Amino acid sequence: MRRNILICTVALVALLFTVSIASAKSLQQELVQESTIEQIFQRGTLKVGFSTFVPWAMKDKNGKFIGFEIDVATRLAKDMGVKIEFVPTKWSGIIPALLTGKFDVIIGGMGIRPDRNAKVNFTIPYNWTGMSIVANRAKAGAKNTIEAFNNPDVVISARLGTSAAKAAKKYMPKATLRLFEEETQAIQELLNGRADAMVASAPLPEKMAVLHAKKLYLPLKGTFTKEPNAFAIRKGDVDTLNYFDNWIRVVDSEGWLQERYHYWFETLDWEDQLK
């Protein structure tokens, strides 16, 4: 009797073990099928969310998107063997748009920050950027330090929801900060003399100082912050994160990322493509 009970118990344990393994395999297959990377391959199209920032992403004279991020996303799609679909999105709503499935990934110069990381998963960095400041000569005078701009009488313009806005709040908390949906609006505020200075990702402030040398100047040499940029994807997708991480490692080891960075950020060879 005891022997029969023992045999039944062993058989039951074996059956439960088998069922457990089968369930685990089924769950694993389901997770693979539901991963963003698998959906991209099945669909045959990579959908990329981004917003326009010079020289990250902008329209050329023919209305086509060009820029550093456009090159990165295009190369990624090519290496995956799929088509590319660009989904321009307002920066202030780009993370909610990702979470609701409007596109597969954000490739738009997004800095890794804890508040963003609470909502999305970031890949390893594929680029590093910093914030710089450009000032209005008539309004700012001879100010040449961050401390000089940290004053209640100073107005700083920046783009809403960006690391530039966060940096301005952190380093110049006493100044009045005016935020705009588009970078062009923040620039216009500065050029019209309604703002003393503008904070943005380099090299935009440097370029503005060259283009409008009579009105604008650079108070500081170089950037006053440094932050890593990464792709952003929805949480809980290990396969997609693994694929993108390894893609970044491969193209970085080739020197391709540095090559494209040099072209877009350290030269103006592309400027004749714009309107």
C-alpha positions, -999 to 999 in steps of 0.1 A, spaced: 0 0 0 27 24 10 46 14 -21 16 23 -43 12 56 -26 49 64 -31 47 55 -68 16 77 -72 33 105 -54 64 103 -76 42 101 -107 22 132 -96 54 152 -90 68 141 -124 35 151 -140 35 185 -123 72 190 -132 64 183 -169 34 206 -169 55 233 -152 82 230 -179 56 231 -207 40 261 -192 73 279 -188 82 271 -225 47 284 -236 52 316 -216 86 321 -230 74 317 -266 45 341 -258 69 367 -245 91 363 -276 62 368 -299 50 398 -280 84 415 -279 87 447 -299 117 434 -319 97 404 -331 68 426 -341 91 448 -361 104 418 -380 69 405 -386 57 439 -397 88 446 -418 89 482 -406 107 500 -377 87 529 -364 108 556 -348 95 585 -327 116 617 -326 113 655 -325 131 681 -345 163 695 -330 192 709 -351 213 690 -361 197 659 -346 167 658 -369 155 685 -393 139 689 -427 160 696 -458 150 719 -487 129 691 -502 110 684 -470 130 652 -462 142 645 -427 180 646 -422 203 647 -392 223 626 -368 193 607 -354 179 602 -389 212 585 -399 212 564 -368 176 552 -372 181 546 -409 212 525 -404 194 505 -376 165 497 -399 189 487 -427 208 464 -405 176 448 -393 165 443 -429 133 463 -425 118 496 -437 119 528 -417 89 549 -407 96 582 -390 69 595 -366 76 632 -358 62 639 -323 61 669 -300 89 665 -274 67 672 -245 45 642 -254 70 618 -268 72 594 -239 34 590 -236 32 584 -273 58 556 -270 39 540 -241 6 540 -261 23 522 -290 25 550 -316 60 538 -325 85 512 -314 114 533 -301 125 568 -294 157 577 -312 158 615 -306 188 625 -286 170 616 -253 192 620 -223 191 592 -196 174 606 -165 159 589 -135 125 605 -140 124 592 -175 138 559 -166 108 554 -142 86 553 -173 108 537 -200 138 515 -204 170 529 -218 196 512 -240 233 517 -233 244 552 -244 251 557 -281 262 593 -277 270 620 -252 258 656 -252 260 687 -231 241 719 -226 254 753 -236 241 788 -235 238 816 -260 230 852 -249 216 883 -263 243 911 -265 219 939 -258 201 922 -229 229 902 -212 257 926 -217 290 912 -206 277 883 -185 302 854 -188 294 829 -160 264 808 -151 262 826 -117 257 859 -136 226 845 -153 213 831 -120 194 863 -112 157 872 -109 161 899 -135 173 874 -161 150 856 -185 161 822 -200 143 805 -229 144 768 -235 123 740 -250 96 724 -229 103 689 -215 140 689 -225 172 684 -206 179 720 -215 149 732 -195 160 709 -166 196 722 -167 183 758 -167 162 751 -136 191 734 -118 219 758 -126 199 791 -128 170 786 -104 166 823 -96 162 833 -133 128 835 -150 124 804 -173 102 806 -204 95 773 -220 83 767 -256 69 737 -275 94 743 -303 130 752 -303 125 778 -330 101 797 -306 128 798 -279 153 811 -304 129 838 -316 123 849 -280 161 854 -277 165 872 -310 136 895 -303 153 906 -270 125 891 -248 150 867 -232 186 873 -220 198 839 -229 188 805 -243 199 770 -231 200 742 -256 220 711 -265 253 719 -282 261 727 -309 229 747 -315 239 777 -293 273 778 -310 256 778 -344 232 806 -334 261 827 -321 278 824 -355 247 830 -376 236 861 -355 270 874 -344 257 910 -342 229 901 -318 242 870 -299 273 857 -282 286 827 -262 290 835 -225 308 802 -218 333 781 -237 320 747 -243 291 730 -224 282 732 -187 266 698 -184 273 663 -198 247 635 -202 244 602 -220 219 598 -248 201 564 -254 172 548 -272 140 546 -252 117 516 -253 87 503 -234 94 485 -201 95 447 -197 110 439 -232 143 422 -226 147 409 -262 143 443 -277 167 460 -252 193 433 -258 191 437 -296 194 475 -295 222 474 -269 243 450 -291 236 470 -323 250 501 -306 281 481 -295 287 469 -330 283 502 -349 303 520 -321 332 495 -325 332 502 -362 337 540 -355 305 547 -375 287 566 -347 317 589 -342 320 594 -379 283 605 -381 287 626 -350 316 644 -365 298 652 -397 266 666 -380 281 682 -349 316 693 -357 311 705 -393 286 725 -413 290 705 -445 253 696 -443 240 732 -441 235 736 -478 209 709 -477 186 731 -456 162 757 -468 
